[in-house]
Structures are given as C-alpha cells and as structure tokens.
Amino acid sequence: MCRAGVNAYAFTCGLAWAAAAVVTGYGPQRPGDPHYARAISAGRQGLPEGERMLRQLVDRPESPDIVRATAAFGLGKYAEAAIEYEASFRLRPDPALLYNCAQSYRLAVDRARAIELYRNYLRLYGDAPNAEDARKHLGNLELAAAAER
C-alpha cells in the first residue's frame, strides 16, 4: 500500500520538482521510459494501479535514482528510498534530496543516520522552508537517543 500520508517532499508536494530533477539530470527525451509523474501521482492518490506502477519504477534499474527513491518512499520501503536519495544527492546536491534522505532514514528507524543527515541539512540549508520540520524531527530523535542511553 502506498504511504501517501507520510511527509516526504518529493512524494507529497514535489511532483513537479521531481519531474524537473529527472529532466535536468537525464534530459527531456528518454525513449522507452515510463511516465514517472503518472506513476507517482497514482501512488500518491492511492489509485488501484498506483502500487503496481510504483513497484515497476523501483524494480527498473534504468529508472533515475530520484525516481526509484520517490517510488520506494511511496511504497513504504524507507531504507531503500534512503539509499537512492543519498545516491541522488551525491550527484545533484539539492536541499530536498538531503531532507528526503533524512526522512527516509528516520522512517526506516536508522536513528543515528537520520540525526546525522538532519544536522547536515540544517547546517547547509537552515533557512529552507521545511527547516523547522527538520529541527522538530532532529529534536525528537535526539530525545529518543538520549532516553536509550
């Protein structure tokens, strides 16, 4: 089932951004590519074909990393999404990719990596629109980590 209720920038509100990132990174004409936005939108809306379409994107090695990441996140495969977002960020340092990576690690319950990435995000992009959300998540993760010690 698709995880449309979980806040990942590219999945919930960044379809245009994700589509633009694919065009910027891979060019406008990619013969044989599925229509990424259609699949992500179907998953986001919880349409019956959405899960199948997202799985196809995740399983397709030719899909751009940002597409695989966004599709994996939508399917609730957060550890897989985190790896793909991180790979994408290394190629194209974009605040949304780093934020989504931190979100994915948090949801995959990799607290240490999520804390590290939220800190990096706030250090690099502390004025970004979702910086306050990152601070909140970071604070909650740090409290949980302290309680375990």
N, C-alpha and C positions, 0 to 999 in steps of 0.2 A: 504494500500500500504506500502511496505517496505521502511524504511528510510536509505537505504544504503549510501547515501551521507553524513550523519551526522557522525562525527568522535567519535566513542566510540571504545576504544582499542580492546575489545573482539569481537566487531561486524565487524569492518572494517579490522583489521590486526591481530587479535589474535585468529583465529580459532584453531590453534594448541595449543596455550596457554589454551584456554577454555576447549578443549578436555582433555588436560593433567590435568587440575584442577579437572575435573569430575572424572577421573581415580584415582587421588591422594586422593580425598575426599570420593569417593564412591566405589572404587575398579574397576578392569577391567571387571569383569563379572557381569552384571546386567540383568538377563533374563527378556525378555519382554520389555526392554527399546527400544524406537525408536532410530534410528541413529541420534544423535544430530547434528553432524557436517554436515550431509547431509541436514538437515532441515535449519540450519543456513546458510549454503552455498547457498542453493536455494533461501532463502530470500535475502541474500546479493547480489545475481546476478539478483534479480528481476524476477526470473522464475515464470511462472503462478502458480505452486503448492507451491511456497515459502511462500506466505502469509498463506495459509491453514496449512502448516506444522508448521509454527511459532505459529499460534494460538493454535494448538494442544499441543505444548510444554508449552505454557503459561497456558493453561487450565488444564493441567495434574498435580495434586498435588504431584505425585510421582517424577516428574522431579526435579533434583537437583536445588537448588536456583540459582546457576550461570547460568544454562541453561534457567530457567524461566526469569532471568534478561536479558540475552542476547537476547532471543526471544522477550521479551516485548519491549526492546530498538529498535530492528529491526522493530517492528510494530508501533513505534512512541508512545508507551504507557510509557512515560518517568517517570511519578510518580510511576507507578507500578514497572518499572525497578529499580528505585532508592531504593525502599523498599527492593527488592530482593538482589540488590548489597550490601546494608548495612547489611542485614542478613548474606550474604555470607562472608563479610569482618570480621564480629564478630567471625565467625568460623575459617576463614583462612585469617589472616592479610596479604594481598598481595597488593602491590602498585597499580596494575592495577584495582583491585576491588574498592579501595578508589577513584581513579581517575574517573572510570566509574560512581561511585555513585555521585560524584560532577557534572560530565557532565549531568547525568540524572536529578538531581535537577535543574541545570541551564536551561535545555531544558523544564522542567516541570514548569518553571517560579516560582520556590521557591528560590528566590534570597538569602535570609538570610541563608538558609541551605546550598546552594551551596557555598556561601562565607566561611562559617564555614569549610566545607569539603575541599575546595581548600587550605585554610590556614593550615589545619591539614596535608593535602597531602604534601605541600611544607615544613612544619616543619619536617615531618617524612622522606620524600623522595625527598628532594630538589635537589638531583643530578640525579634523574631519567631522562630517555631520553625525556619524554614529560613534564618535569618541566617548560620549557619555555612556552609551551602552557597553562599550568595551571596558570602561572603568568599573561599571557595575559588575560585569562578569568577572573581571580580574579580582575585584574585592571579594566576591563570593567564593571564588576558587582559592584565594589566599586564606580566607577564614576556614574553609573546609580542610585545607592542607595543615593549617596550624592546629586544628582540632584533632587531627590524626597523630600529631607528634606527641 
